[in-house]
């Protein structure tokens, strides 16, 4: 057997493994559906509460004056559904489709995909998301496997406010 044949044989054997590694890195979940734990109606209820009872505070360099509310254990920020086209997060200019929950050492980013949002190409919507659903997105760029228990508690805290 010549060296060329041996090299070719080794390449053929290792090709499926290389392909599998590439497929796995591309198919990792960058979002998970959480509608059963936090519905679009829940999202709207929290959003409306923050717009009515909250204040404004900038928490990132992407935009300014985010509507926010301090729930003591964590803070909740809203972000515009048209991104930097509404850099000052003016509720008269656009709606909000993202809620970011922040505690001392963790961020959770939640996006509500409402009817018409996919066609309108609203900010944050990824391929594979469907309308009338709520998703926990991959804020830290790590593959998501399940909803963190801490986040379930935060949902309960947000939904018990009057």
LOFIMAR-141514 format. One line per field, with one value per residue (C-alpha): x, z, y; chain; residue in three letters. Coordinates in steps of 0.001 Angstrom, whole numbers. Layout:
// residues N
x	c(X,...);
z	c(Z,...);
y	c(Y,...);
c	c(A,...);
r	c(ALA,...);
This chain:
// residues 162
x	c(0,1468,1637,-922,-3412,-2779,-3313,-6480,-7770,-7071,-8866,-11942,-12097,-11750,-14136,-17401,-15961,-14987,-18421,-20147,-18140,-19117,-22779,-22831,-21395,-23964,-26959,-26477,-29529,-29127,-32660,-35303,-39057,-40404,-43994,-45368,-43548,-43895,-46504,-46860,-49670,-47314,-44685,-47215,-48396,-44842,-44008,-47089,-46354,-42796,-43967,-46528,-44693,-41019,-38301,-35666,-32074,-29380,-27831,-25845,-24033,-26445,-29278,-30324,-33093,-34404,-37686,-36824,-38113,-36169,-37737,-35081,-33646,-33199,-33773,-35844,-35128,-37158,-35599,-37167,-38270,-36591,-33227,-31147,-33802,-35353,-32071,-33837,-36509,-39424,-42708,-44390,-41927,-42044,-43044,-40783,-40072,-37162,-37020,-33617,-33461,-30261,-29028,-25559,-23845,-26280,-28265,-31305,-32660,-36235,-37803,-41501,-42223,-45613,-47854,-46230,-42801,-41058,-42257,-41358,-37881,-38014,-34781,-33552,-35670,-33650,-34293,-36448,-38479,-42230,-44854,-46900,-44066,-41602,-37944,-35002,-32126,-28483,-27199,-23850,-23290,-23432,-25739,-28989,-30226,-32984,-34580,-32559,-34473,-33613,-35440,-38634,-38600,-38121,-41160,-43245,-41958,-42768,-46257,-47262,-46873,-50058);
z	c(0,-989,1259,-945,-450,3284,3568,1494,3679,6869,5461,4552,8028,9827,7573,9321,12699,11424,9835,13069,15060,12661,12748,16533,16860,14413,15896,19536,21003,21232,22547,24220,24206,27625,26695,29083,31987,30862,28181,25738,28005,31015,29008,28122,31728,33031,30198,30926,34665,34059,31657,34223,37540,36601,35859,33158,33418,30882,31454,28255,25557,22795,23728,26478,28959,29139,31042,34155,37499,40556,42039,44829,44054,40409,37990,34813,31706,28522,25085,21900,19188,16533,18276,17820,15596,18993,20798,23674,24137,23629,24079,21616,18869,19090,21177,23387,22643,24981,28754,30383,33968,35800,39232,40710,38468,35815,32854,31383,28085,27104,23754,22902,19254,18581,15546,12572,14220,11974,8766,10191,11082,14653,16612,18270,16349,15207,12614,14140,16393,15818,16481,19681,21643,24298,24326,26686,24449,24744,26335,27401,24105,25788,24542,26477,27776,30239,31988,35080,38337,39449,36414,37287,40678,38977,36767,39886,41510,38431,38058,41682,41497,41449);
y	c(0,3346,6381,8174,5363,5311,9087,8872,6031,8020,11079,9034,7514,10856,12849,11783,12775,16233,16688,15634,18177,20954,19923,19835,23329,24717,22932,23887,25584,29333,29701,27573,28028,28995,29840,27180,28846,32499,33155,36041,37312,37129,39013,41735,41985,42479,44899,47028,47003,48233,50947,52140,51683,51581,54082,54435,53298,52482,49056,48522,50495,49459,51820,54248,54986,51441,51122,49142,47972,46838,43694,43747,40278,41261,44118,43895,45977,46357,46755,48076,45675,47846,48078,51203,52784,53551,54202,55992,53292,55673,53723,56109,55139,51336,48343,46228,42566,41878,41621,41307,40090,40967,40037,40545,38017,36790,38088,36344,37630,36810,37599,37504,36787,38318,37990,39728,40057,37530,39175,42600,41228,42521,42645,39457,36961,33957,31296,28559,30840,30942,33595,33755,32158,33344,32298,32399,33419,32580,35763,34257,32378,28978,26267,26225,22916,23837,26775,27734,27165,30692,32077,30175,31926,35278,34623,34001,37207,39293,37866,38475,42267,44276);
c	c(A,A,A,A,A,A,A,A,A,A,A,A,A,A,A,A,A,A,A,A,A,A,A,A,A,A,A,A,A,A,A,A,A,A,A,A,A,A,A,A,A,A,A,A,A,A,A,A,A,A,A,A,A,A,A,A,A,A,A,A,A,A,A,A,A,A,A,A,A,A,A,A,A,A,A,A,A,A,A,A,A,A,A,A,A,A,A,A,A,A,A,A,A,A,A,A,A,A,A,A,A,A,A,A,A,A,A,A,A,A,A,A,A,A,A,A,A,A,A,A,A,A,A,A,A,A,A,A,A,A,A,A,A,A,A,A,A,A,A,A,A,A,A,A,A,A,A,A,A,A,A,A,A,A,A,A,A,A,A,A,A,A);
r	c(UNK,UNK,UNK,UNK,UNK,UNK,UNK,UNK,UNK,UNK,UNK,UNK,UNK,UNK,UNK,UNK,UNK,UNK,UNK,UNK,UNK,UNK,UNK,UNK,UNK,UNK,UNK,UNK,UNK,UNK,UNK,UNK,UNK,UNK,UNK,UNK,UNK,UNK,UNK,UNK,UNK,UNK,UNK,UNK,UNK,UNK,UNK,UNK,UNK,UNK,UNK,UNK,UNK,UNK,UNK,UNK,UNK,UNK,UNK,UNK,UNK,UNK,UNK,UNK,UNK,UNK,UNK,UNK,UNK,UNK,UNK,UNK,UNK,UNK,UNK,UNK,UNK,UNK,UNK,UNK,UNK,UNK,UNK,UNK,UNK,UNK,UNK,UNK,UNK,UNK,UNK,UNK,UNK,UNK,UNK,UNK,UNK,UNK,UNK,UNK,UNK,UNK,UNK,UNK,UNK,UNK,UNK,UNK,UNK,UNK,UNK,UNK,UNK,UNK,UNK,UNK,UNK,UNK,UNK,UNK,UNK,UNK,UNK,UNK,UNK,UNK,UNK,UNK,UNK,UNK,UNK,UNK,UNK,UNK,UNK,UNK,UNK,UNK,UNK,UNK,UNK,UNK,UNK,UNK,UNK,UNK,UNK,UNK,UNK,UNK,UNK,UNK,UNK,UNK,UNK,UNK,UNK,UNK,UNK,UNK,UNK,UNK);
